[in-house]
Amino acid sequence: MNKKIIYTGIVALLSCYTSQAQELGVFTSSHFSNTINNPTGSKAVVGNGFNVGVSYGQYLSKNFSIQIEPSYSQYHTQSRIDNFKGNLSTVDRDNDAFILRYQGSNLKEKVTMKQLNIPIMLQYETAGESVRFFVKSGVSYGLQLEDAVSRTKMSSLRTSGYYSEYDVELFEPSFVGFGNFNGASQKNGLELKNRWSYVAEIGVKQLFNDKSSVYVGMYFDIGLNNLTKDIAKDNGGATSLVGYDRDLDNPLLINSTLTSNTEKITYKNYNIGVKVKYSFNFSKTKKKGQRFTSTL
C-alpha cells in the first residue's frame, strides 16, 4: 500500500479522534536502545534515541482512559564482532575467476532508524487531588519513514585473491582489492519492515489545576516482529560481509551484518527510557464548584 495513502488515513483518523478527545498533550522522551536478536557472532551494544509527539486521551471512567500517542522517533542500535573471516567467488577486471579471502577484527556497526509510531494504550490512574500514579500499556505500530542506514567499520581487514587456475594466492596490489585495509568503512541503506511492539509506561501525574497536568514516567517499548526481510528471497541469496565490484576504483565493498549472513537473520529491538508529557484537559465539570473534572 502506498505510504501517502497510509499517512493520509492516519491523519484523518487522528483528526476525528482529536475532535472528541478530553485530554490533549505534547511529550518528549529519550531512551536507550538495544537488540533482542543479532546475526550469528554479533554482540549487542547499547544505543540511544528520542521521541517527540502528541497525545489524545478519551476517558472511559474516573480512572480509565484510552490514550493514542503518535510520535516521531529516531534511534540507533549498535553491535560488534570481535573476529571475522570469509570468502567470495568473483571475477577481476581481466575477467579471471578467483576467490576473495578476507579476515579481520573489531567490526562495529550502527543502524539508525526513523519511524512514525502510533501506540494505542489503556491507562489507569489512581484518585488524588494533586498527585496521581498511573500505568498504561498497549501496542504500537511503527512506520519506517525512510530506509534505515547502517554504518559498518572494521578496525583491521586483510584480503587476498586465490586463483585456482594458477594455484596462486595474491596478497597485493591494493588497487585490485588485495592487502591490508585497516579502518575500512561503508554506509549502506537497509529496507526494513514496519515495526510492531508492546508498549508500557508507569509514573506520576502532577495536576496543577482543572485544566493542566504533567506526566513523568518510565516507558518500555519491546519489538515483536522481525524487521529484516528474507535475504534469500529478495536478493537471490545472502551476501558476503566483504563484497567485490571490479568496476569500482576501490573494488572492496563493506556490507551490513544484517544482509551478510548465510543463516536467516532475526533483528528485533527494544527501547527503555524516560518520558515527560504536558497535557490539557477540555472536559467540563459536572457540578458547580467541583475542583477537578469528572474525567480525571
N, C-alpha and C positions, 0 to 999 in steps of 0.2 A: 504494500500500500504506500502511496506517495506520502512523504513526510509532511508536505504542506497541508494535505487533507487532514492528517492526524493532528497537526498543530492547530488548524482552524477549528476542528471539532473540540479540542481541549479548551481553547479559549472561549468558545460558545458555551460549553458546559460550565466552566468556572464563572462566566459572567452571569449565567442563570442562577447558579448557586449563591453567588455573592449578593444578588438582589434579595435573597431570603436569609442571609447569614445574620446571626445575632451577635457574633463577635468577629471582628477583623483585626489582623495583626501583621506585623513585619518582624522578621527574625534574621539572625545570622548565627553561624556556628563554625567552629574549627574542629578538626578531628585527626586522629591517627588512622592510617590505612595499612592493611596487611592482606596477604593472600591465604586462602584456605588450602588450595592445591597449587602445586608448581610442577613444571616439567621435571622429569627424572634427573636427579643430580643437582637440581637447583635449590638454593636455600633462600627463604623469605627474609627480607629486611624491611623494617618499619618505614612507611612513607607518611605523607600528610595531605591535607586538603581543606576546603572550606565550602560552605553553603550560604546562599542568601536567598530569601524567598518571602512569600506572603502566606497568611493562614486565614481560613474561613471556618468558623465554628457554629454549629447548629445544636442547641441544647435539646435533649430528649426529656430531661427531668432536672431536678435541682442539682444532681451530682453527675449525671452522664451527658456526654455530648459527642457528636461526630465532628472530627477535625480533618480538613483537607488542606495540605500544606505544600503547594507546588514550589519548587526551588531550582535555582541554577547551581550545579555542583561541579567543582573542578578538583581533581585529586590525582595522586600518583601512587603506584606500588613499586617496590624495588625488590630485586633478587640478585643473587651472586652464585657463581660456580667456581670452586677452587681450582680444579684442573679439568681439562677437556682435550679431546682428540677425535679425529675422524678422517674420512677420505671421501673423495668425489670423483667420479669418472666424467671426463670432459675432453675438449679439444683445444689446442693452442691456436695461435694466429696463422700458423702454417697448415692448419687443419690436421695436425698429427694428434692422435688419441693418446691420452696419458691419464694417470691417476694423481689428483691433487691430494697430498697428505698434509695434515696440519695438526698441531698440538700447541697448547698454551695454558695459561693460568690466570687466576684472578679476573674472571669475567664479571662485569657489573651491568645490570640492565634496569632502566627506569621506564615504566609505562605510564603515560599521562592520559587521562580521560576527561571529557566534558559531557555532562549529561543534564537533561531536564527531568527532575524527579517529581513524581506525583504520588505521594503517600495518602492513604485513607486510613484513619485510625479512630478507635473508640477510646474516649478519655473518661476517667473517673477522677473526681476531686472531692476532698473532704469538705465539711462545713467549716465556716470560720468567717469572722467579720473583717479581718485584715490579712491573715496568713493562712494559706491552704496548701495541702500536699496533693500532688496529682501523679497519676500514672496513666500511660496510654500505649496502645500497641495496635499494629495492623500490618498491611502490606503496601509495598511501593513498587511502581513501575518506572524504570529509568530509560529514557530515550537517549541514544547516542547522538549528540548534536553534530559530531563530525568524527572522522576516523581517529582512533587513538594513535598516539605516537610513542614508539619505543626508541630509546637511546641506548645503544649497546657499545660497551668499551671493553677492550681486552688489554690488560697490563702487559702481557707477553704473548706473542704469537710467532710461531716458526712454521714455515711451509716448505714443501719440496714437491717435485714432479717426477713420478716414476713412469718411464716409457717401457712398457713390456716388450714392445717390438725390438728394442735395442738392449733390453735388460740393463737399463741405466737409470739412476736417480740423480736428479739435478737439484742443488740447493741454492742456485743463483742462475741468472741475474734477477734483480729485484723488479725490473720493469716488466717482466712477464709473470710476476707474482711469486717468485721463489726467494726465500731468505727470511730474515728477521724483520717483523713489523710490530715492534712493541708500541703500545699505545694506540693501536688501530681502533677506530670507532666509526659508527654509522647511525643515522637516524632513518627509521622506517615507519611507514603508515600501516596501521592494523585495522582491518574491518571487523569489529566485534559485534556480538549480538546485543540487543536491548536487554536490560537487566531487571530481574525480579528480585525482591529482597523482603525479608521480615524486618520491621522497624519497631522500636520500643523506646520509651522515654520515661524518666522518673525525675521528680524535682519538686520545687516550691513555687507557689503562685502568690505574689505580693499584690494585694489590692490597695490602690491609692485612694479611689473614690468610686462613685457609682459607675463611672464611665471608662476607667482605665486601670490597667494592671500590668505587672511584669512577671514573666515566667523565666525561671532559671533551672536548667535541668541537665542531666546526662543522658545521651541517647546512644542507641545501638542500631546498626544497620548491617544485617547479615545477608550476603548474597545467596540466592537459592539455585540459580541456574548457571550452567557452563557458558562463559562468554565467548570462547573460541569456536570458530567454525570448523567443520570437518575438512582438514587439510587434504587428506587423500581424495576426497570427493571434489573439492573446489579447485585444487591445483594439480591433480593427477599424481599425487604422492607427496610425501614430506620432503622438505628441502634440507640441505646441509647447513650446519651452523656457519661455515665459511663457504661462500659460493664463488663462482668464477665466470667472468664475462670477457671474452677475448677482445671484444670491440671497444673496451674502455681503456683509457690511458693507464688507469690503475685497475687491473682486472679483478682484484680481490673484492668480494662482497661480504659484508658482515650482516648476517641475518638475525632476526629476533629469535630468542629461545622459544617463543610461542608459535613459531612457524617452522621450526627446525628440529623436529623430533620424530623418530621412527614409530613411536607409540602415539596413541590418541591422547591429546593434551586436554586436561581439565583445568580451567582457570576460573576460580571463584575468589571473591574478596569480601572483606568486612571492614566497617568503619566504626570507631568509638570516639565520641567527642563531647564537648560542652556546647550548649545552645542557650541563647538569650532571645526572648521574644517580648515585644511590647504590643499590647492588644487594646482595642477599643470596644466597648460594649454599646450596642444600639437597641437593646430591649427596653421596654417601658416597665415601670414598677406597677404592681397590682394595687397597692394601697397607698394612699397619701401619707407621706411621712416615712414610708418604708425606706430604709437606708440603702439596701442593695436590691438589685433586680431579682425577679423570681427565677431567672435562668442561671444565676451564678451560684 
